[in-house]
Amino acid sequence: MKILMQLISALLIFLVCFNCSLPDSNMNAEDNVLTLTEKITLPNVSGRIDHIAYDSINHLAFVAALGNNTIEVVNIETKQVVHTIKGLHEPQGVVYIPALQKLVVANGDNGECIFFEPKNYTQLSSVNLKGDADNIRYDAATNLLYAGYGSGGIAIINAGTMKQVASILLDGHPESFQLSKKENHIYINVPDADEIEVADLSSHLIIAKWKNTNASFNFPMALDEENHRIFVACRSPATLRMIDTQTGKDIQSINCSGDADDIFYDPARHRIYISGGEGSIWVLTQQDADHYPVMAKISTASGARTSLYVPAWSRLYLAVPHRASQPAEIRVYQAQ
């Protein structure tokens, strides 16, 4: 009996020590996924911050400070704001075109897509989309810009001539969308119509409408073109949907970060990054082709819902708005 009691006592001591060690072993688990390396303050910036573009050659981030009506140009290496483009009207979408050395800003208030020369930041031209110019994408192969706008359209703009050449008509205002050159399709979140609309890139016509299932308010979207998957983050309830682009059917739906506004697929690591205004970044990793369990939930700041993942540098740039004692800033995370 004495020997048995000694064995039980030893086992209890082991379990207590083991359990006490668990928090320490997991304490830095998030650092093994995304490591916060920098916080770059955005002086004099208040209000909502929207999307971010990046110049990989000059290490410049272009931050759409929507509530400030400015674009903040941030040098990531010197950790300073090096220029501010003022006089904008609720800048939302922003894209940098390295081959043409043009910066394009989509303004939500007046619908203007403005082209800037990014050395002196002088205005080159603009395309007036009449209202609520929002998300914007550039296709280097065709030299075309795609800009969501108004109560239901995607404007197609020749980036060289800076002229609109076509439109895709939708059932409501478009949020995030993705171009698939492999399938010659564009997938568009249209939360006003509670659906995803699919258009043909050649004819510019809608060829399919996929109604939302289990969740609505579908805002951000990412694409895994190789495996025919789109990832859509919905806000009500907070849900990540993985959809087969060949059938339009949901493959997986799981909980995700609340108030999500950006989502990115990292093909090198087979991961998904979701930034949400509830104050967190969720990281999911591929278990198999059809399952992405949650890998980490990283606490950030309230309202920090827009971000940009740059695959070339394996970095995620998160926009944090000014709230109370929290200054507006860009947080830089290194993917591990």
C-alpha positions as CSV (number, residue, x, y, z in Angstrom):
1,M,0.0,0.0,0.0
2,K,2.9,2.3,0.9
3,I,4.5,1.8,-2.5
4,L,1.1,2.4,-4.2
5,M,0.6,5.7,-2.4
6,Q,4.1,6.8,-3.4
7,L,3.4,6.0,-7.0
8,I,0.1,7.9,-6.9
9,S,1.8,10.9,-5.2
10,A,4.6,10.9,-7.9
11,L,2.0,10.7,-10.6
12,L,0.0,13.7,-9.2
13,I,3.2,15.7,-8.9
14,F,4.0,14.9,-12.6
15,L,0.5,15.9,-13.7
16,V,0.6,19.2,-11.8
17,C,4.0,20.0,-13.3
18,F,2.9,19.0,-16.8
19,N,-0.2,21.1,-16.6
20,C,1.6,24.0,-15.3
21,S,4.1,23.8,-18.2
22,L,1.3,23.8,-20.8
23,P,0.6,27.6,-20.8
24,D,4.3,28.3,-21.2
25,S,4.7,25.9,-24.1
26,N,1.7,27.5,-25.9
27,M,2.3,31.1,-24.7
28,N,4.2,32.0,-27.9
29,A,2.4,29.7,-30.3
30,E,1.1,32.7,-32.2
31,D,4.6,33.9,-32.6
32,N,5.3,30.7,-34.5
33,V,2.6,31.7,-37.0
34,L,2.7,35.5,-37.3
35,T,5.3,37.5,-35.4
36,L,4.6,41.2,-34.7
37,T,7.8,42.9,-35.8
38,E,6.9,46.6,-36.1
39,K,4.4,49.2,-35.1
40,I,4.5,52.3,-37.3
41,T,2.5,55.3,-36.0
42,L,0.3,57.3,-38.4
43,P,0.4,60.8,-37.0
44,N,-2.6,63.0,-37.4
45,V,-4.8,60.2,-38.7
46,S,-8.2,59.8,-37.3
47,G,-11.3,57.9,-38.3
48,R,-11.7,54.7,-40.3
49,I,-8.8,53.2,-42.3
50,D,-9.6,51.2,-45.4
51,H,-7.4,49.2,-47.8
52,I,-3.6,49.1,-48.3
53,A,-1.4,48.8,-51.4
54,Y,2.3,48.1,-51.5
55,D,5.3,49.0,-53.6
56,S,7.7,46.1,-53.0
57,I,10.7,47.9,-54.8
58,N,10.6,51.0,-52.7
59,H,9.1,49.4,-49.6
60,L,6.2,51.8,-49.5
61,A,2.8,51.1,-48.1
62,F,-0.1,53.3,-49.4
63,V,-2.8,53.4,-46.7
64,A,-6.3,54.6,-47.5
65,A,-7.2,56.8,-44.4
66,L,-10.9,57.0,-45.3
67,G,-11.9,59.0,-42.3
68,N,-9.0,61.4,-42.8
69,N,-9.6,61.8,-46.6
70,T,-5.9,61.1,-47.2
71,I,-3.5,58.5,-48.5
72,E,-0.7,58.0,-46.0
73,V,2.6,56.9,-47.7
74,V,4.6,54.8,-45.2
75,N,8.2,53.8,-45.7
76,I,8.3,50.4,-44.1
77,E,12.1,50.4,-43.7
78,T,12.4,53.8,-42.0
79,K,9.1,53.3,-40.2
80,Q,7.9,56.8,-41.1
81,V,5.1,58.5,-43.0
82,V,7.0,60.1,-45.9
83,H,4.1,61.8,-47.7
84,T,0.4,62.5,-47.3
85,I,-2.0,62.8,-50.3
86,K,-4.7,65.2,-49.2
87,G,-8.0,66.5,-50.5
88,L,-9.4,63.0,-51.3
89,H,-13.1,62.0,-50.8
90,E,-13.3,58.9,-48.6
91,P,-10.5,56.9,-50.2
92,Q,-11.3,53.2,-50.1
93,G,-9.6,51.0,-52.7
94,V,-6.0,51.6,-53.6
95,V,-3.6,49.8,-56.0
96,Y,0.0,50.4,-57.1
97,I,1.1,49.4,-60.6
98,P,4.9,49.0,-60.6
99,A,5.2,48.5,-64.4
100,L,3.5,51.8,-65.1
101,Q,4.5,53.6,-61.9
102,K,1.0,54.6,-61.2
103,L,-1.0,54.8,-58.0
104,V,-4.7,54.5,-58.3
105,V,-7.2,55.5,-55.5
106,A,-10.9,54.8,-55.6
107,N,-13.0,57.4,-53.7
108,G,-16.2,56.3,-52.0
109,D,-17.8,59.8,-51.7
110,N,-17.7,61.0,-55.3
111,G,-16.8,57.8,-57.1
112,E,-13.6,59.1,-58.7
113,C,-10.8,56.7,-59.5
114,I,-7.7,59.0,-59.5
115,F,-4.4,58.1,-61.1
116,F,-1.3,59.5,-59.4
117,E,2.4,59.6,-60.4
118,P,4.0,58.1,-57.2
119,K,7.2,60.1,-57.2
120,N,5.8,63.6,-56.8
121,Y,2.2,62.4,-56.2
122,T,0.9,64.6,-58.9
123,Q,-2.5,63.7,-60.4
124,L,-2.4,62.2,-63.9
125,S,-6.0,61.6,-64.7
126,S,-9.3,60.3,-63.2
127,V,-12.3,58.2,-64.1
128,N,-15.6,59.3,-62.6
129,L,-17.7,56.3,-61.6
130,K,-20.5,58.5,-60.2
131,G,-20.4,57.2,-56.7
132,D,-19.0,54.7,-54.1
133,A,-15.9,53.6,-55.9
134,D,-14.6,50.8,-53.6
135,N,-12.5,47.7,-54.1
136,I,-10.0,47.8,-56.9
137,R,-7.9,45.1,-58.6
138,Y,-5.2,45.2,-61.4
139,D,-4.6,42.5,-64.0
140,A,-1.0,42.8,-65.2
141,A,-1.6,40.4,-68.1
142,T,-4.2,42.6,-69.7
143,N,-3.3,45.9,-68.2
144,L,-6.8,46.3,-67.0
145,L,-8.1,47.7,-63.7
146,Y,-11.4,46.4,-62.2
147,A,-13.1,48.8,-59.7
148,G,-16.3,48.1,-57.8
149,Y,-18.7,51.1,-57.7
150,G,-22.2,52.4,-57.1
151,S,-25.4,50.4,-56.6
152,G,-24.1,47.6,-58.7
153,G,-21.2,47.6,-61.1
154,I,-17.6,46.7,-61.8
155,A,-15.9,49.3,-64.0
156,I,-13.1,48.0,-66.3
157,I,-10.4,50.6,-66.9
158,N,-7.4,50.6,-69.3
159,A,-4.5,51.4,-66.9
160,G,-2.4,52.7,-69.8
161,T,-4.9,55.1,-71.3
162,M,-6.7,55.7,-68.0
163,K,-10.1,55.3,-69.7
164,Q,-13.0,53.1,-68.8
165,V,-13.6,50.5,-71.5
166,A,-16.4,48.3,-70.2
167,S,-18.6,47.5,-67.2
168,I,-20.1,44.4,-65.5
169,L,-23.6,45.1,-64.1
170,L,-24.6,43.6,-60.8
171,D,-27.6,43.2,-58.5
172,G,-26.1,45.4,-55.8
173,H,-23.0,47.2,-54.6
174,P,-19.9,45.0,-54.9
175,E,-17.6,44.3,-52.0
176,S,-14.4,42.2,-52.5
177,F,-13.9,40.3,-55.7
178,Q,-11.3,38.1,-57.3
179,L,-10.1,37.4,-60.8
180,S,-9.4,33.9,-62.0
181,K,-7.5,33.9,-65.2
182,K,-7.4,30.1,-65.2
183,E,-11.2,29.9,-65.4
184,N,-11.6,33.3,-67.1
185,H,-14.1,34.3,-64.4
186,I,-14.5,37.1,-61.8
187,Y,-16.1,36.2,-58.5
188,I,-17.9,39.1,-56.8
189,N,-19.3,39.4,-53.3
190,V,-22.7,41.2,-53.5
191,P,-24.0,41.3,-49.9
192,D,-26.9,43.6,-50.8
193,A,-28.3,40.8,-52.9
194,D,-27.1,38.1,-50.4
195,E,-25.1,36.3,-53.1
196,I,-21.9,35.8,-54.9
197,E,-22.1,36.7,-58.6
198,V,-19.9,35.1,-61.3
199,A,-19.1,37.0,-64.5
200,D,-17.2,35.9,-67.6
201,L,-14.1,38.1,-68.1
202,S,-14.5,38.0,-71.9
203,S,-18.2,38.8,-72.3
204,H,-18.5,40.8,-69.1
205,L,-21.8,39.0,-68.5
206,I,-23.1,37.4,-65.3
207,I,-23.1,33.6,-65.8
208,A,-24.0,32.5,-62.3
209,K,-25.5,33.7,-59.0
210,W,-24.7,31.7,-55.8
211,K,-27.0,32.5,-53.0
212,N,-25.5,32.7,-49.5
213,T,-26.0,29.8,-47.3
214,N,-25.8,29.7,-43.4
215,A,-24.3,33.2,-43.3
216,S,-24.8,36.6,-44.9
217,F,-23.0,40.0,-45.2
218,N,-20.2,38.5,-47.4
219,F,-17.5,41.2,-47.6
220,P,-13.9,39.9,-48.0
221,M,-12.9,37.2,-50.4
222,A,-9.7,35.3,-51.3
223,L,-9.0,32.9,-54.1
224,D,-7.0,29.6,-54.3
225,E,-7.0,29.4,-58.1
226,E,-5.0,26.2,-58.3
227,N,-7.5,24.2,-56.3
228,H,-10.7,25.9,-57.5
229,R,-11.6,27.4,-54.1
230,I,-12.8,30.8,-52.9
231,F,-12.8,31.7,-49.3
232,V,-15.5,34.1,-48.2
233,A,-15.8,35.7,-44.8
234,C,-19.3,36.6,-43.7
235,R,-20.2,38.9,-40.8
236,S,-23.6,37.5,-39.8
237,P,-22.8,35.3,-38.2
238,A,-19.0,35.5,-38.3
239,T,-18.3,32.6,-40.7
240,L,-15.7,31.5,-43.1
241,R,-17.1,29.7,-46.1
242,M,-15.0,27.6,-48.5
243,I,-16.7,27.3,-51.9
244,D,-15.9,25.1,-54.9
245,T,-15.7,27.5,-57.9
246,Q,-16.7,24.8,-60.3
247,T,-20.0,24.0,-58.6
248,G,-20.7,27.0,-56.4
249,K,-21.3,24.7,-53.5
250,D,-20.0,25.2,-49.9
251,I,-17.4,22.7,-48.9
252,Q,-16.7,23.9,-45.4
253,S,-18.2,26.6,-43.1
254,I,-16.6,27.4,-39.7
255,N,-16.5,30.3,-37.2
256,C,-14.1,33.1,-37.9
257,S,-13.1,36.6,-36.8
258,G,-16.0,39.0,-36.3
259,D,-16.4,42.1,-38.5
260,A,-14.0,40.7,-41.1
261,D,-12.9,43.0,-43.9
262,D,-9.9,41.4,-45.4
263,I,-8.9,37.8,-46.1
264,F,-5.8,36.4,-47.8
265,Y,-4.7,33.0,-49.0
266,D,-1.0,32.2,-48.6
267,P,-0.2,29.4,-51.1
268,A,3.4,29.0,-49.8
269,R,2.1,27.9,-46.4
270,H,-1.4,26.8,-47.4
271,R,-2.8,29.2,-44.9
272,I,-5.7,31.7,-44.6
273,Y,-5.4,35.1,-42.8
274,I,-8.5,36.9,-41.7
275,S,-8.4,40.4,-40.1
276,G,-11.6,41.4,-38.2
277,G,-12.7,44.6,-36.5
278,E,-13.6,42.7,-33.3
279,G,-9.8,42.9,-32.7
280,S,-8.2,39.7,-34.0
281,I,-6.4,38.0,-36.8
282,W,-7.4,34.4,-37.4
283,V,-5.0,32.1,-39.1
284,L,-6.2,28.8,-40.5
285,T,-4.0,26.1,-42.0
286,Q,-4.8,23.4,-44.5
287,Q,-5.4,20.0,-43.1
288,D,-6.4,18.6,-46.5
289,A,-7.9,20.1,-49.7
290,D,-11.3,20.6,-48.0
291,H,-10.5,21.4,-44.4
292,Y,-8.8,24.5,-42.8
293,P,-8.9,24.3,-39.0
294,V,-8.0,27.3,-36.9
295,M,-4.3,27.5,-36.2
296,A,-4.1,30.7,-34.2
297,K,-6.2,33.7,-33.0
298,I,-4.0,36.8,-32.6
299,S,-5.4,39.7,-30.5
300,T,-5.0,43.1,-32.2
301,A,-7.1,46.2,-31.6
302,S,-10.7,47.2,-31.9
303,G,-11.6,48.3,-35.4
304,A,-8.4,46.9,-36.9
305,R,-10.2,45.1,-39.7
306,T,-8.3,46.0,-42.9
307,S,-4.9,44.4,-43.9
308,L,-2.7,43.4,-46.7
309,Y,-0.6,40.2,-47.1
310,V,2.5,40.6,-49.3
311,P,3.6,37.1,-50.4
312,A,7.0,38.2,-51.7
313,W,8.0,39.3,-48.2
314,S,5.7,36.9,-46.2
315,R,4.3,39.9,-44.3
316,L,0.9,40.9,-43.2
317,Y,0.3,44.7,-42.8
318,L,-2.6,45.5,-40.4
319,A,-4.2,49.0,-40.3
320,V,-5.1,50.0,-36.7
321,P,-7.4,53.1,-36.3
322,H,-7.0,55.8,-33.7
323,R,-9.4,55.0,-30.8
324,A,-9.1,56.5,-27.3
325,S,-5.4,56.0,-26.2
326,Q,-4.6,53.7,-29.2
327,P,-2.9,55.8,-32.0
328,A,-3.5,55.0,-35.6
329,E,-0.7,52.7,-36.8
330,I,0.4,50.0,-39.2
331,R,1.4,46.8,-37.5
332,V,3.8,44.5,-39.4
333,Y,3.6,40.8,-38.9
334,Q,6.1,38.3,-40.3
335,A,4.7,34.9,-41.3
336,Q,6.7,32.0,-40.0
